[in-house]
Amino acid sequence: MARDTEVLVLGGGSTGCGVARDLARRGLEVTLLERGNLTHGTTGRMHGLLHSGARYAISDQASARECIEENRVLREIAGHCVEETGGLFVKRPEDSADYFEEKLRGCRDCGIPARVRSGREAREIEPFLAPDIDRALEVPDAAIDPFRLCVANARDAEAHGARIETHAEVVDVLREGDDVHGVEVRHESGPGKRVHRRSGSTETITAEYVVNATGAWAGQLAGMADLEVAVRPSKGAMTITNVRQVDTVINRCRPKGDADIVVPHETTAILGTTDVEVDDPDDYPEERWEVDLLIDRLAELLPILREARTIRSFWGVRPLYEPPGRGTEDPTDITREFFLLDHRERDGVTGMASIVGGKVTTYRAMAETVADHVCAELGVRASCSTADEPLPGSEELEAAMDDFGLRSPIARRSRQRLGSRTRDVLETDEPNPVLCDCEGVTRAEVRDAIAQSGTDLNAVRIRTRASMGNCQGGFCCHAIANELHPAHDEPVVRAALDELLKERWRGERHALWGDQLSQAMLNYALHATTLNRDRDPARTGESIDYGAFDRGQTGDGAGAFVGEKTTDGGDR
Ligand SMILES: Cc1cc2nc3c(=O)[nH]c(=O)nc-3n(C[C@H](O)[C@H](O)[C@H](O)COP(=O)(O)OP(=O)(O)OC[C@H]3O[C@@H](n4cnc5c(N)ncnc54)[C@H](O)[C@@H]3O)c2cc1C
């Protein structure tokens, strides 16, 4: 029977985007379905560490070897998504010296380059390290941008003929007897690029093969085909500071435990994390103790964090999986390896496989394993090219670029984000002002992202970083939304703006003290009052006492400074 597509890939995280790219490059017809944005799930809620493998060099050596191998591959093929920060595993006086030595041996066993540094040498690399850090191991950890990575994979898949559908939720997996042959999808706003306020529709898509790459949700998707996949979702909290206190990934060198890593990420640093098993990956408590713990414990390594301004906190859910029979109690002990579950072999059901576990660092290897399997099932002879072919944006990265009339720090940051696409995106005859000051994002970059993703401004955000800096969108969200006009009318633009601000608020609400509270109040005043986004009807018929401005008085209400001068030269 003719099918709509050869392979359906469910899930638009790093794994699904990697699988779609690999299969499309092998010449298969691929459709990827993602219920939110690309990176809507765990991939958009992780630490941003490109593991060297050192973290697992004692406890999980199979994962450690996978990590160092893929770390080397991704530096080559995804250069515009990777920042070569290097990493330090630092030891405090109370941390075990034996463990430090064991870590060093483990790294050597797994082929991870590791060099011992004294405390003084470590502080020469990172001056804010605590004065009592006595030793450190230097390893090739790096920072990776998961958003850029996924988008680049999806773009390459599209360039090789794949259909990428975001905001397309799989609501049923079609199974007849012992064969899976497609899915039922609910589009949030109709097939194709997202447009706010367009009514939804459903679609049946049949396929030769279905790949379940829905991470922590893999059990739910498998359940739609009456299959059981026992994922063990485990939540982790992360907090973001407004500047990078370190330029190197800092890990604490001790057996295991919460709050032991700081990853520099673009203009910020990400503190993490916790590890608590949860029942439902969509519904779990985001707890204050987790945020407090991150700051308190990590300040033992970097005392400056006690005074840091945190701009938001967020949580992600690990898609952990254990083969039956292991029964590990503590989620931190569950392996970080990945597993391909072939439902034909495992359950006698043809046409579907699930991929679970793993990490962003190993996404490409996971995708290659899945694609090899799918090709074998469909009788396709084609080999993998993803380890050698750079992602869009990472080709000829070293080529010199002009500055496009932008002040140099902005041009530098744009180039870092866009890689070899810089010229295509920034070369424009139109004025190209900076729309997001915190992250230095220009109109040309925003327009390029809108062309890719329609009216979804969170999709623009993950492509550009616009609204992800200090002000958390307070000063730029409306300017970004304005770029949707005149192609879209006012209600569509408003809906898109609301959604972006709502998403920014989600993480910001966990950081409401000190400077970030002032920022949030300022954002509120700007949006509710100046932009009248709360649609408070203007009061009419009241006369305004203009003289009050000149007198510099603020009235006698609560918190007012009656009689004080509030402006320079107020008594004119
Ligand atoms: C706190 C934390 C920190 C981490 N830090 C790191 C790190 O520093 N480095 C690293 O390498 N790894 C890290 N990881 C692990 C890594 O983030 C994950 O292993 C990886 O992102 C999983 O990717 P995925 O594509 O398999 O799953 P996901 O990214 O979750 O993708 C699955 C997708 O399926 C979609 N989906 C679900 N249901 C449906 C449906 N019905 N229809 C359509 N789509 C659906 C979801 O929306 C989601 O986007 C971390 C994880 C956590 C939780």
Ligand as a Chemical Component Dictionary entry (heavy atoms), coordinates in Angstrom:
data_LIG
# 
_chem_comp.id                   LIG 
_chem_comp.type                 NON-POLYMER 
_chem_comp.pdbx_formal_charge   0 
_chem_comp.three_letter_code    LIG 
# 
loop_
_chem_comp_atom.comp_id 
_chem_comp_atom.atom_id 
_chem_comp_atom.alt_atom_id 
_chem_comp_atom.type_symbol 
_chem_comp_atom.charge 
_chem_comp_atom.model_Cartn_x 
_chem_comp_atom.model_Cartn_y 
_chem_comp_atom.model_Cartn_z 
_chem_comp_atom.pdbx_ordinal 
LIG C1  C1  C 0 18.876 19.209 33.818 1  
LIG C2  C2  C 0 19.479 18.584 32.588 2  
LIG C3  C3  C 0 20.747 18.962 32.162 3  
LIG C4  C4  C 0 21.318 18.345 31.048 4  
LIG N1  N1  N 0 22.530 18.777 30.640 5  
LIG C5  C5  C 0 23.103 18.199 29.553 6  
LIG C6  C6  C 0 24.349 18.681 29.099 7  
LIG O1  O1  O 0 24.887 19.643 29.627 8  
LIG N2  N2  N 0 24.903 18.074 28.022 9  
LIG C7  C7  C 0 24.294 17.026 27.393 10 
LIG O2  O2  O 0 24.876 16.516 26.434 11 
LIG N3  N3  N 0 23.092 16.569 27.788 12 
LIG C8  C8  C 0 22.476 17.130 28.861 13 
LIG N4  N4  N 0 21.260 16.693 29.283 14 
LIG C9  C9  C 0 20.612 15.573 28.604 15 
LIG C10 C10 C 0 19.967 16.039 27.312 16 
LIG O3  O3  O 0 19.400 17.298 27.467 17 
LIG C11 C11 C 0 18.894 15.057 26.829 18 
LIG O4  O4  O 0 19.382 13.756 26.865 19 
LIG C12 C12 C 0 18.476 15.382 25.405 20 
LIG O5  O5  O 0 18.131 16.741 25.270 21 
LIG C13 C13 C 0 17.292 14.538 24.972 22 
LIG O6  O6  O 0 16.967 14.883 23.650 23 
LIG P1  P1  P 0 15.760 14.151 22.933 24 
LIG O7  O7  O 0 15.666 14.694 21.575 25 
LIG O8  O8  O 0 15.941 12.682 23.062 26 
LIG O9  O9  O 0 14.497 14.539 23.804 27 
LIG P2  P2  P 0 13.701 15.940 23.813 28 
LIG O10 O10 O 0 14.608 17.071 23.608 29 
LIG O11 O11 O 0 12.862 15.951 25.032 30 
LIG O12 O12 O 0 12.804 15.820 22.527 31 
LIG C14 C14 C 0 11.598 15.071 22.514 32 
LIG C15 C15 C 0 10.543 15.917 21.845 33 
LIG O13 O13 O 0 9.350  15.148 21.656 34 
LIG C16 C16 C 0 8.272  16.062 21.700 35 
LIG N5  N5  N 0 7.005  15.364 21.925 36 
LIG C17 C17 C 0 6.558  14.800 23.064 37 
LIG N6  N6  N 0 5.324  14.307 22.873 38 
LIG C18 C18 C 0 4.987  14.554 21.585 39 
LIG C19 C19 C 0 3.827  14.303 20.792 40 
LIG N7  N7  N 0 2.752  13.684 21.307 41 
LIG N8  N8  N 0 3.819  14.715 19.502 42 
LIG C20 C20 C 0 4.886  15.354 18.960 43 
LIG N9  N9  N 0 6.005  15.627 19.677 44 
LIG C21 C21 C 0 6.053  15.222 20.972 45 
LIG C22 C22 C 0 8.646  16.994 22.851 46 
LIG O14 O14 O 0 7.956  18.229 22.758 47 
LIG C23 C23 C 0 10.145 17.129 22.684 48 
LIG O15 O15 O 0 10.516 18.317 22.001 49 
LIG C24 C24 C 0 20.634 17.323 30.362 50 
LIG C25 C25 C 0 19.344 16.972 30.772 51 
LIG C26 C26 C 0 18.769 17.606 31.855 52 
LIG C27 C27 C 0 17.375 17.265 32.268 53 
# 
loop_
_chem_comp_bond.comp_id 
_chem_comp_bond.atom_id_1 
_chem_comp_bond.atom_id_2 
_chem_comp_bond.value_order 
_chem_comp_bond.pdbx_ordinal 
LIG C1  C2  SING 1  
LIG C2  C3  SING 2  
LIG C2  C26 DOUB 3  
LIG C3  C4  DOUB 4  
LIG C4  N1  SING 5  
LIG C4  C24 SING 6  
LIG N1  C5  DOUB 7  
LIG C5  C6  SING 8  
LIG C5  C8  SING 9  
LIG C6  O1  DOUB 10 
LIG C6  N2  SING 11 
LIG N2  C7  SING 12 
LIG C7  O2  DOUB 13 
LIG C7  N3  SING 14 
LIG N3  C8  DOUB 15 
LIG C8  N4  SING 16 
LIG N4  C9  SING 17 
LIG N4  C24 SING 18 
LIG C9  C10 SING 19 
LIG C10 O3  SING 20 
LIG C10 C11 SING 21 
LIG C11 O4  SING 22 
LIG C11 C12 SING 23 
LIG C12 O5  SING 24 
LIG C12 C13 SING 25 
LIG C13 O6  SING 26 
LIG O6  P1  SING 27 
LIG P1  O7  DOUB 28 
LIG P1  O8  SING 29 
LIG P1  O9  SING 30 
LIG O9  P2  SING 31 
LIG P2  O10 DOUB 32 
LIG P2  O11 SING 33 
LIG P2  O12 SING 34 
LIG O12 C14 SING 35 
LIG C14 C15 SING 36 
LIG C15 O13 SING 37 
LIG C15 C23 SING 38 
LIG O13 C16 SING 39 
LIG C16 N5  SING 40 
LIG C16 C22 SING 41 
LIG N5  C17 SING 42 
LIG N5  C21 SING 43 
LIG C17 N6  DOUB 44 
LIG N6  C18 SING 45 
LIG C18 C19 SING 46 
LIG C18 C21 DOUB 47 
LIG C19 N7  SING 48 
LIG C19 N8  DOUB 49 
LIG N8  C20 SING 50 
LIG C20 N9  DOUB 51 
LIG N9  C21 SING 52 
LIG C22 O14 SING 53 
LIG C22 C23 SING 54 
LIG C23 O15 SING 55 
LIG C24 C25 DOUB 56 
LIG C25 C26 SING 57 
LIG C26 C27 SING 58 
# 
